[in-house]
Amino acid sequence: MATTDEEIASIEHPLLEPDFLERRLYQLKLAGTAANHHTLVCLPTGLGKTTVSLLVTARRLDEVGGKSLMLAPTKPLVQQHADFYREALQIPDEEIVVFTGDVSPEDRTAMWEDATVVMATPQVIENDLVGSRISLSDVTHITFDECHRATGDYAYNYIAERYHPDAKRPLVTGMSASPGGDEEAILEVCENLGIDEVEVMTEEDADVEEFTHDTEVEWERIDLPDEVIEIRDALNEVIKERLEKLKELGIASSTQPDQSQKDLNRMRAELQELINNDQSEGFEGMSIHAEVMKLRQAVTLVETQSVEALRRYFERQRNQARSSGASKASQRMVSDPRVREAMRKAESFDEIHPKYSKARMLLAETLGLEGGDRVIVFTESRDTAEALTEFLSESFDAKRFVGQGDREGSDGMTQKQQQEVLDEFRAGEFEVLVSTSVAEEGLDVPEVDLVLFYEPVPTAIRSIQRKGRTGRQSEGRVVVLMAEDTRDEAYFWISRRREKEMESELRELKGMADELADELDDSQQSLADFEGSDRSGVKVDENGSEADAVGGSSSGSEGVAGQPGLREFETDNSDSSTETDDDAVEAKETDEAVETHEPHAEGDTVAVVADQREMDANIARELSRREAYEITLETLDVGDYVLSDRVVVERKSVADFVDSLVGGDRSVFEQVGAMARHYSRPIVIVEGEGLYEQRDVHPNAVRGALSSLAVDFGASVLRTDGEDDTTELLAVIAGREQETADREVSVHGEKGAKTLSEQQEYVVSSIAEIGPVTARSLLEEFGTVEAVMIATEDELQEADGVGTVTAERIREVIGSDYTG
């Protein structure tokens, strides 16, 4: 198609809105490859990775049918993708749906059936897969946005593991501007997602170069005032003293406060090993280590953020130290005279932090002298984001953009609020966006005149994401504030080195595509990691090479050499398009004859109902991987796992179990009491080591609690080594109940209202945390709650099980003045 100055060539396709997408050759090349192979697409931020995914989605839906699933790590990013797809695709808006935690599981199940395109956060899809609410069998294209996250236990990995064997016609597209710091990291992402092709384009490519502009990075060095240095030095003295104690334990090799995170992680691992071997030094050292970490956070805040951020942090630490069940680390830190003096100095510091002053000056230059329209300020700290927004609002029209989680002293933003702020920023309704890392990844924030880093970013991935917010249409400016002689400088050098390494790696990656493909073939063995190619839907030849990932040798693989698949996005309803439709019909007919993996078939499964709040652990996820187990996720009122109509399980880590004895929102006795009222076989699993070495609780108190659970509540108390052991135990119990005893799973344990007697016991048992047994003894002795409340110490001791100490504690709680 010829173009003129007045006309820009657009991409035409039956499912794309006419004249909506500008025709960019590099996007068509990438989409051509991605439509034929499980592909990692590496493209600089701002150059349209989402468009590449859109083109592949349009082609797959047109040729193969089924559903498309796009995953993104944050709710705002998911919503942004949904808005873009609704604009670009000729698919009814109601068939392009958004799945986040804001949509109930029941609604998601219904929406999934009717959807053509689903945009979702990975945790939601993971939960729905674990809970057997959805099936990936009809998903013909899945996109993992910001796929560099596919490491460790991130939800992307579980979804990919389920997708390849479960889908009839799987096709994976991974997208990232920064896939990893080295070849090993990139290969890990590819292997975790089942990717066998890597397509890399850099700003140096001819097809890309015309759409990019230089982004100059400036480093502004900031001198800290003497008062700030005094606060830092005082905190560092405390850190040195605490490290000296760890050195005496043989854990720390140095007492310098600027220990690397790697060294601190090593210390923690050694302390955990001592704990696992029942050595008391491990518990003492772990408490000191926790205090060191808290102090280091305080130093980081005062060095690299602001005194205001430090003040907010200290206030939270004070509140934590006063709370019920506070850790020794928190109490020890806030009571240290040097820390208290640092707190006092922070409270009295009333000067403008030099980073604040520099930020205001740079914004004035950009928005005033240079006539700019928009600026983004990034910071690591939500406290800084909020305080800085308040400060900048005195001179500019500024708004904050932070995550959704609320915490003490800091309100998060709802998804709706986030979307409203971004819409207003795009529309030019305000000029300064102060954001935490939530806006780094992929959000289509408009072109800005300045990106200001309040502090250096220690990872190349995040630095690249941030710089991508400028320089899209014209030359942009990036400024990084760096406090002299602080961790800012260390992060500066780390960031610079890692960025250069990543840029070099991407360039090398372009030149080693064949070698990388061989490595992927060797490591994945034609996706054998996903239980064999016979279940993956990928056709392989006799040598194990992929023959045609799309499922048709005509339109899908024609033109793979050179510019693969370009014409599929440049045709109308011509003969070529008709041939493609025929291929799609043949592919669908073939699908009907393929025997697909249908896990959890009726009649041969063991059912487990898990509380969806248990998804923080890997237990439900691990059970869902097993052919014979069907997991259902619900919000249970009673227990964590229901294994039959009579067996309910409450799972507690050792630390949680002890915490529930000395404080918390709901004691273990109340929880198990509710279980016993509704199930005849309540079970408590206590998970982990060191049950009798937790905090300041005497071992006999723990033994007493275990005895009470067994004798007074009729609960079986079982011990496990960890999550894996718990998983196996639950599997065995559920199997015995359902296969051997032929019992069914029934969730009938709604909490229900307490009887009057139970309410009276609950009120009395909460006094000085005396527990249900002593409460019943007191009520039997005195008859009413009121009589217990007015009894003297001597009278209280007349009740069975109440001695001098307990009576004193009860009277202290009842008779002391409330101080607030």
Secondary structure, DSSP 8 states (H G I E B T S, - for coil): ---BTTB--B---TTB-TT-SB--HHHHHHHHHHTTS-EEEE--TTS-HHHHHHHHHHHHHHHT-SEEEEE-SSHHHHHHHHHHHHHHBSS-GGGEEEESTTS-HHHHHHHHHH-SEEEE-HHHHHHHHHTT----TTEEEEEEETGGG-STT-HHHHHHHHHHHH-SS--EEEEES---SSHHHHHHHHHHHT--EEEE--TTSHHHHTT---EEEEEEEE---HHHHHHHHHHHHHHHHHHHHHHHTT--S---S---HHHHHHHHHHHHHHHHTT-HHHHHHHHHHHHHHHHHHHHHHHHHT-HHHHHHHHHHHHHHHHSTT--HHHHHHHHSHHHHHHHHHHHH--S--HHHHHHHHHHHIIIIIT----EEEE-S-HHHHHHHHHHHTTTS-EEEE--S--BTTB----HHHHHHHHHHHHTTS-SEEEE-GGGTSS-----BSEEEESS--SSHHHHHHHHTTB-SSS-EEEEEEEETTSHHHHHHHHHHHHHHHHHHHHHHHHHTHHHHHHHHHHHHTTTGGGT-GGGTT-EE-TTS-EEESSS-SSTTTTT-SSSTTGGGGS--SSHHHHHHHHHHHHHHHHHHHS-----S-TTS-EEEEEEGGGGGSSHHHHHHTSTTEEEEEE--SS-SEE-SSSEEEEEEEHHHHHHHHH-SSS-HHHHHHHHHHH-SEEEEEEESS-GGGSTT--HHHHHHHHHHHHHTS--EEEEESSHHHHHHHHHHHHHIIIIIS--------------HHHHHHHHHHTGGG--HHHHHHHHHHHSSHHHHHH--HHHHTTSTT--HHHHHHHHHHHHS----
